[in-house]
Amino acid sequence: MGVLFGYVRPLEGQLRVCELEAYKAVYCGLCRQLGQSFGLPARFTLSYDASFLALLGLALAEEKPAIAPGRCPFNPLGKRPVCQEAPALAFAADVAVLLLYWKLRDNLTDEGPGRRLLARSGLLLWGGAYRRAAARCPEPDEAFRQMTMEQRELEARSCQNPDEAAQPTAQALSAVLSALSDDEDQRRVLSRLGYLLGRFVYLADALDDLSADQKRGRYNPFLQAGGPSHLGELQQQCRGSLYLTIGEVERTWQLLRVRHFAPILENILTLGLMAQADRLAEKGAEKND
């Protein structure tokens, strides 16, 4: 099972031009922060999920994030709006590196010989960056360590309950999001929102991998559950679980007090998540045809 890459993102066609520009500025700002914190190669760890974490952290901050024109080393000919340095960007960059590290650790046991060799090489390459990120963010690091260990145990015993299988990822994201605020009420809402997003991401990944996991005999909680024999029925079951989770996300989001970027975050947490659920289910349906 993969973890946390690309599912928490906006439905761009439903954003206003100014909102899309602001979202891209945060995306570019996080890319720049990754380079400043860990060097140029770290920019390749940029993901929509880490960008959402940065956006949420910026949205909760008292000061309005500063956005100014800047150049991109990968496209230096023109300037584009870039969110300037902020604690939320630094935190999201650290979390992105921590997540990559623990994903590589997981690949040492989950993947074939070639992937294991790549994972070992990656761990050597990112070891220094990981240690710096872990020193600054010990609680998220511990959350990802627990997630990796518990997920491995669940898969080793072929857990048949998708809700139980999603628990480690849900708990890890709960810990990460709750670190975005010192306000106790906000932390409770963020913890619940992180839990639901972690559940969504895990189940979305299970849906994304369903066909491949069936063909290769790999672990997938929906396949292990011994449900409907037809893949199409399993895919609809997955989509139903995602829809229920999105409904809970929407209710939890309404309890959060944000100061900035509210329309963008609402787009991501409602339209964006729904679009991802539909996209993954329809992709699976096409493979079955």
N, C-alpha and C positions, 0 to 999 in steps of 0.2 A: 504494500500500500504506500502510495506517495502521500505527502503531507503539505497542505497549505501553499500551493503555488497557483494563483491566478483566478480563484473563484470569487473573491470579494472585490468587486469592481463595479463602476457605474454603468448604467445604460446610457451611453454618451448621446444618443439621438434625442433623449428626453431632457438633456441639460440645456439651459440657455447658454449663449455664446460666452458671456462673462463667467458663468459657473464652470464651463468646460476649460476656459483659460486658467481659472484659479486652480482647478484640479490638476491640470498639466504643470502648473507652476510648482505645486507641492511635489508632484512626481519628479520633476527635474531637480527641485531642492533636495529631495532625499538622495537622488543619484549623486549630486555634488557632495552631500554629507558623507556618503559611503566612501567616496574618494578621499575626502579630507581625513576621515577617521581611520581608514584601513588601506589606502592606496588605490591606484587606478583599477586593478583587477576586481576590487570589491564592487565596483559599479555594475558588474555583470550579475551580481546577486539581487539586483533590483527586482521587485515584484509588486503586483497590484495589492497583495495582502499587506505588505509592509507599508505601502503608500497609504492604505486605509488607516493603519495604526498611526502613522504620522499625521494624517488629516484629522483624526479624532483627537489626538493629543493637542494639536494646534487649535481645534475648535473649543476645547475646554479652557485654554489659557486666557488669562485676563487681557493681555495685550493682543491687539490685532496683528496677525502675522505680516511682516514686511515682504512685499513682492517688488522686485526690480529687474530690469533687463540684464541678461547674462549670456555668456557664450558656452556652448557645449563642446567638449573636446572631440566628440564623435561627429559633430556637424558645426564646425567653427566659422562658417561663412556668414551666418546671421545671428542676431541676438534674439532671445526669447524670454518671456517672463519666468523668473525663478524665485521661489520662496527662499528668503534669506535665513541665515543660521538661527536655530531656535532649539531649546532643550528637547522638544517633541521630535524633531528630526534626528538629533543625536541618539535619543532613546530608540527610535524605530530602526536606525542603522545598526545599533548594537543587537537588537532583537533579530534582525535579518541574518546577521552573522552567526548568532547563537543557533538559530533554527537550521541554517545550512550545516553547521558543525554536527548537530545531533542527527540530522538526516543522513549525513555521511557515515556516522557511527552505526546508524540503523542499517545502512546498505552493506555493512561488513557481514551481516548475518542473513539479510533478506535476498540478496541478488546473486547472480552467477559469478564465475571466476573473473570474467572481464570487468564486471561492475565492482567487484570487491577490490580489484587492483586499482581501479580509478578512485574508489573510496579511500583506500590507504594513501594514495598520492594526494588526494584532496585534503585529508587530515594533516598531512605533513605541510602542505602549502598554507592552510588556514589556521594552523596551530597557534601562531603568535597572535593573529587577529582574534581568535576565540578567547585566548587568555585575557586580552585587554577588555573585550566585551563582557566576559564573565566577571571580571573584577569590578566593573562599573555597574553591572546588573545581575547580582547574585541570585535574586529571587526568580526572575525569568529563566536563568540558566538551570536552576534546580527544578523548575516546573517542566522544562523540556527534557531534563534527564529522567524525571519520574515518568513523563509521557512515554519516552522511548522504552524504558524498562517494563512498564505495565503493558504497553502495546505488544511487546515481544511475548510476554507471558500469556496474554489473551490469545494471540495467534498460535502459540505453541500448544494450547489446549483446544484449539479449533472452536473458539467461542461462537455459539450459534445465535446470540442475541445482538442485533445491530445496535440497540440502545446501549448495551453494556460495552460493546466494542468501541463505541464513539466516546466513552467516558474519559479516557486519558487525554485525548485531544481537547475535549471540552474543558476539562479541568485546567489544562495548561493555558489555554486562551483566557480562561477566567482569571487566572493569576496575572497574566500579562496586562490585560485591560484594566484590572483593578489598580494597577500601579500608576495609572495615568492621573490619579487625583488623590489629594490628601483629605478631602471632605468625605466623611464617613457615609453619608447618604449617597453621594455620587459613587463612591467605591462599591456600594452594594449593587447599584444599578449596573455599573460597568462590569462587575463580576458576573452578574446574570447575563448581560449582553455577550460577554466573552464566552461564557459557557455555551450559549446558543449558537454563536458563530463557529465555535470549535466543533460542535455537533454537526452543523451544516456542512462545514468543510470536509469533515471525515466522511459523512454520508455522500456528499457530492463526489468525492474521490472514489468511493466504493462504486457509485453508479458509473463514473467515467471508466473505471477499470473492469466493469462487470464482464463484458464479452471476452476481453483478453485473459482475465483470471480464469474464466470457465475453460477456455481453450488450453491454457497452460497448466491447469490444475493448481493454481495458486489460491491462497486464502482470500476469501471475501465473505464478510458476515452474512450477506444476503444469500449467497450460494450455500453456506454452511447451515443456514436456518432450515434447509429441507423444505422450502416453500414450493411454489408452482414450478413445474418442470420446464415450462417454456420461458425462454429468456425475456421475451416481450412482457410477460406478466410480472417477472421480477423487476424489470425496469420501471413499470408503472407503480409497483410497490415502493420502490426507491423514491420515485417522484412524489408519491403521496407523503412519505416521511419528510421529505424536504419541504413540501408545502406547509405541513403542520409546524415545522420549525420556523419557517419564515413568518407565520402568523404570530408566534411567540416573540420573535425578534421585533416585529412591528409594535406590539404592545409594550415591550420593554423600552424600545427607543423613545416612546412618548414620555417616559419618566425621566429621561436624561436632560439636564440643563446645559445646553451648549451656547457659546457666545458668537461663534463664527461658523461659516460653511454649513449651516443647517440644511439648506436645500440640496446640497451635494450629498451630504450624509444620508438624508432621507431617500434620495434616489438610489444610492448604493444598497441600503438596507431593505428596500422594498422592491423597486423595479429591477435593480441589478441582480439581486439574489433570485428573483423569480425568473428572469431571463436565463440565468445560468442553469437553473433546474430544468427549464424547458429545453434549452440547448442540449444538455447532456442526455435527456430522455429521447429527444428526437434523433440525436446522433446514434444512439443505441438502436433505435427503431430502423434507421437507414441501413445499419450493418446487418440487421436481421432479414432485410428484404432480398 
